[in-house]
């Protein structure tokens, strides 16, 4: 097994750039914030509050899916040499545990980065509790 030593991200990528993508859309409504850029991962947070809870006071599964699709789509857009705009093709989310009021963290890593299709793994945690496993496929949309 080899360990990656060079980043898959555009060299100009910053947290400010990542967070600017979400200023006027669903990311802003859900208060999704990117907090870390790794060699092959991005990490973002989202609050579990009245915006992201279902009626029974737990994290809404749709909010988890929105977090997964957001960070996966931004990841596709942020790789070195993207050849277009990437759009979500398919998202699947398996809810493993309930999230409660507080903060959740999503971590996105690549499964496959192809010329036309990207496949991303997204894991969502609340503290050390693994809440959700999601997969996102994105497809290039040429401009």
N, C-alpha and C positions, 0 to 999 in steps of 0.2 A: 504494500500500500504506500502510495506517495503522498506527501503532505504539500499542499498548495502554499507557495511562498509569494506569489504575485496576486494582486487584487483583481477580481473580475469586474470591478466598477470603473466607470469613467473616472479618470484621474482628477478631474475638477469637482467631483461630487463632495458636497458638504451636508451637514445636518440642516443648515439654513436652506439649501437648495431642495432637499427632500421635503422639508416642512412647507416650503412655498407652494408645492404642488397641491396642498390641501387647504389653501386659505379660503376658497370660495365654493366648496362643494361638500359632499357628505362627510369627508374627513373633518372638516371644521365643525359640522353639526355634532359629530360623535367625539370630537376632541382627540383625534388620533394624532400622536406626535412621534416622530422618529427620534430615537435617543442614542443610537449607536450604529456605527458602520464598521463591519469586520472585513476580513479579506474576502470571505465568500458568504457573508450574511448581513442582513439588516435587522435591526430591532426597533420595535415601536410599542408605545403604550396607548391604552384606551381606558377611560374611567368606567366603572360599573356604577351607574347612578340612574336617575329617572329617565335619561335619554336612551340608555342601553339595556334597561331591565324589562323583563316580561311582567305581566300583571301580578305575579306572585312573589316579586322581590328578588328574582334571580337573573343572572346574565341571560339575555335573549339570544337564542341560537342564531338568529338573523344578524345580530350585532357581531357575533364571532365570525360569521361568514363575511360580513362587510369588512371587518378588520383584515381577514385573510386575503380577500380580493384586493383590497387597497394596497397592502404592503407587497403582495405578489406582482401586481400591475406596475407599481412604482419600481420594483426590482427589475422587471423586464426593460423598462424605459431607461434604467440607470447603468446598464452594463456597458462595457467598452464596445464601441462601434455598433450601436443599435442601427438597424437598417429600416426604420420606419417607426410608426406608433404601434405599440402593443396593446391589444384589447383582450379582455377576459373572454375565454372560450368555454371553460367549464370550471366550476368550483364544487368541491365536495368537502363536507365537514362532518366529522364524527365527534359528537359531544361526549366526553368521557366522564366529566364531573360537573357539578353546578358551580357557577361563579357567584360570589356574593359581593355586596357593596365594597368598593375599594378600587384597585387598579389591576388591569391585566396587561400582560406583555406578550407580544407576538414576535416570533423569530422566523424569518424566511431564509431558506437556503435552496440552491438549485438542485434539481434532480437531473434535468437535461436542458442545455441551452443550445438549441438548433438555429438554423437560419430563419425558419418561419414559425416554429413552435418552441415555446419554453414551457417547462414543467417545473413547478415550485412546490417545495414542502414547507408548510407553515405549522408551527407548534405554538399553542397559546397556553400560557401559565398564569396562575395567580399565586404569588410567592413561589413556593416549591410545588404547588399542586398543578398537575398537568390536566388542563380543562378540555382541550380540543386539539384534534389532529385534522389538518386540512391539506388539500392538494389543489393547486390552481394551474390550469393550462391557459397560456396566452398565445395569441396568434398575431403575426405582424400584419398591419394594415398599411399598405404603401400609400404615400401621399401623392 
